[in-house]
Amino acid sequence: MNEPFLSAIPVLKRLEDSGYEAYFVGGSVRDYLLKRPISDVDIAVSATPEEVKKIFPKTVDIGIEHGTVLVLIHNHSYEITTFRTEGEYQDYRRPKEVAFIRNLNEDLQRRDFTMNAMAMDRYGTLIDPFNGQLAIKEKMIQTVGSATERFQEDALRIMRAVRFVSQLSFSIEADTLKALTKLVPLLQNIAIERKRVEFEKLLVGENCHKAMEILLETNLFSFLPGLENQKKLIEGLMAYNTKNLSKKEMWSLLLFCLNLHGKAIEVFLRNWRLPVKDIKEIQQIVEYLEKRLEQEWSVYDLYTAGRNTVTSTEKLHDVIKGLTGLQSQQQWLNLYDALPIKQRSDISVTGGDLMEWFQRHGGPWLKETILKIEYAILMGVVMNDKQKIKEWLMTCSQN
């Protein structure tokens, strides 16, 4: 066993010393068996939330109605959830009620896929009542029990299944895929924010192309914002080698494949409920990508784009052009790094200096003059030095 399990073992021990069963559960156990990186661990326990709160002095009620308490201990935080069964689901997403139980197997039985329905005690012993280890060995995504029931309980599991195809390079078991295909329309009941989280993980997965194939074959794409009736254009994405592209770069490539420009990009991304900051960054990448596919970088474009956008644009340019190697990317980044200024605040002159030199009040002329200075510095016409800029401006004003 390794981190982050080792740091969490004292938490399990304290729960056990208080007379309860406690286990690591879910994705962390799966990823441990797959030797994948693990960011945090979830703990399931036979104690009720109130009993957990009596054991640990620092807790936060983050989902207490569903049995989850956040425990703060030794500069770490752990989500501890009571064993539970779930009543009838509503909105194809959430159970109307949960019942706290003392039985681990019943708790594991309510989970989505067999590979996620395992538990591990603090000694590293696995509890695997639904053959999750076999599913992992066979690289198979299979629901716990009836696939139809699992997907009807929570329709987001449909997207999770396809996302796992991308992330883990697993296949979906035949009956599970059959039920998924039939129940895909249930996704219209799921909040876009939830779908976006799964879709973004899918986009950056190792086997994104296979997952995209499933999206198309099952008609799942028709229930995702802005992708309805876009099958041919989505297929274009699968023509490219998308490995090593970031989330924002994948969004940008998708927008390129969908042939969206200007305002249409913002509308598309807003429909996906992306944060405004992300929308602006993706818009900028697409804008410079369109330029870059037509011509090489100008010094001024390198400056206005910034290092991150230059990097992303070059990566996408090479993907679209089918180029390999990092030579061209590095060439443009070297040019960027050599720029005398990287942002307007680097200019050695302020608006106050200009008003003093020219004995004028502020106005549109001020912005125009700063832009003129900015361009002159970038083009090597004048050094970024206060006195030299003043001399250059005075010479310009006399001509």
Secondary structure, DSSP 8 states (H G I E B T S, - for coil): --TTHHHHHHHHHHHHHTT--EEEETHHHHHHHHT------EEEESS-HHHHHHH-SSEEEEEGGGTEEEEEETTEEEEEEE-EEE--EETTTEES-EEE-S-HHHHHHTSSBGGGS-EE-TTS-EE-TT-HHHHHHTTEE-BSS-HHHHHHH-THHHHHHHHHHHHH--EE-HHHHHHHHHHGGGGGGS-HHHHHHHHHHHHTSTTHHHHHHHHHHTTGGGGSTT-TT-HHHHHHHTTS--TT--HHHHHHHHHHHTT--HHHHHHHHHHTT--HHHHHHHHHHHHHHHHHTTS---HHHHHHH-HHHHHHHHHHHHHHHT--SSHHHHHHHHHHHT-S-SSGGGSS--HHHHHHHHT---SHHHHHHHHHHHHHHHTTSS-S-HHHHHHHHHHHHH-
